[in-house]
Amino acid sequence: MSGALVSVATIEDQHALNRERWAELEGDSFLASLDYRIETNRFGQIVMMPPPGFAHSSRQGRILKWVEVKGPSGICPGFPSAVE
């Protein structure tokens, strides 16, 4: 079974990678012209998704209400962030 495992390279400074990659992507006029939401995965690869529909927005609202009651203050829906 050990042959089935894949070794993934460790990124020393994930935030530095994110900042560098987004500086590159922000300057791309083709990407700026697209209606798709553009995100990157932990390796800086582009992940594109169509804009969310009503069901997503409704769910986001319910989650936001829950977080306002249970979680930390200052949560903003739809605001980009880096997560680990």
Secondary structure per residue as TSV (DSSP state, phi and psi in degrees):
chain	resnum	aa	ss	phi	psi
A	1	M	-	360.0	-24.6
A	2	S	G	-62.8	-23.7
A	3	G	G	-69.8	-16.8
A	4	A	G	-83.3	-15.3
A	5	L	-	-79.0	142.0
A	6	V	-	-111.1	133.0
A	7	S	-	-84.9	127.9
A	8	V	-	-110.0	130.5
A	9	A	-	-62.8	143.5
A	10	T	-	-88.7	134.7
A	11	I	-	-98.0	117.9
A	12	E	S	-63.2	-47.6
A	13	D	-	-127.7	90.9
A	14	Q	H	-61.0	-40.2
A	15	H	H	-66.8	-36.6
A	16	A	H	-65.3	-41.6
A	17	L	H	-60.8	-46.1
A	18	N	H	-59.9	-47.4
A	19	R	H	-62.0	-43.7
A	20	E	H	-64.3	-44.4
A	21	R	H	-66.7	-42.2
A	22	W	H	-70.8	-29.9
A	23	A	H	-61.8	-38.7
A	24	E	H	-68.8	-44.9
A	25	L	H	-70.0	-34.8
A	26	E	H	-62.8	-26.1
A	27	G	T	-87.0	0.6
A	28	D	-	-89.4	107.8
A	29	S	H	-67.1	-30.1
A	30	F	H	-64.9	-47.5
A	31	L	H	-62.6	-37.5
A	32	A	H	-64.6	-26.2
A	33	S	T	-82.5	-9.3
A	34	L	-	-84.5	148.3
A	35	D	-	-85.3	-3.7
A	36	Y	S	-79.6	152.9
A	37	R	E	-76.7	132.2
A	38	I	E	-116.2	125.4
A	39	E	E	-130.5	170.6
A	40	T	E	-126.2	151.2
A	41	N	-	-88.4	-175.9
A	42	R	T	-63.9	-15.8
A	43	F	T	-99.0	4.2
A	44	G	S	84.2	7.7
A	45	Q	-	-78.7	142.4
A	46	I	E	-73.0	134.4
A	47	V	E	-124.4	119.5
A	48	M	E	-113.6	139.3
A	49	M	E	-137.7	148.1
A	50	P	-	-66.3	159.2
A	51	P	-	-57.6	144.7
A	52	P	-	-67.4	151.2
A	53	G	-	-94.1	-170.2
A	54	F	H	-62.2	-41.6
A	55	A	H	-58.9	-41.2
A	56	H	H	-64.4	-45.1
A	57	S	H	-62.3	-41.1
A	58	S	H	-63.9	-44.9
A	59	R	H	-63.3	-41.1
A	60	Q	H	-60.0	-40.5
A	61	G	H	-63.4	-43.4
A	62	R	H	-64.5	-40.6
A	63	I	H	-64.7	-43.2
A	64	L	H	-60.1	-42.5
A	65	K	H	-60.3	-42.8
A	66	W	H	-63.7	-44.5
A	67	V	H	-64.6	-37.3
A	68	E	H	-61.1	-34.5
A	69	V	H	-80.9	-44.2
A	70	K	H	-98.3	-23.8
A	71	G	S	-109.4	-166.8
A	72	P	-	-72.3	158.8
A	73	S	S	-81.7	162.2
A	74	G	-	88.0	17.3
A	75	I	-	-77.8	133.0
A	76	C	-	-121.9	121.1
A	77	P	T	-69.9	143.1
A	78	G	T	71.8	13.5
A	79	F	-	-94.7	126.7
A	80	P	-	-64.6	143.7
A	81	S	-	-151.2	160.2
A	82	A	-	-100.4	129.5
A	83	V	-	-122.8	154.3
A	84	E	-	-112.3	360.0
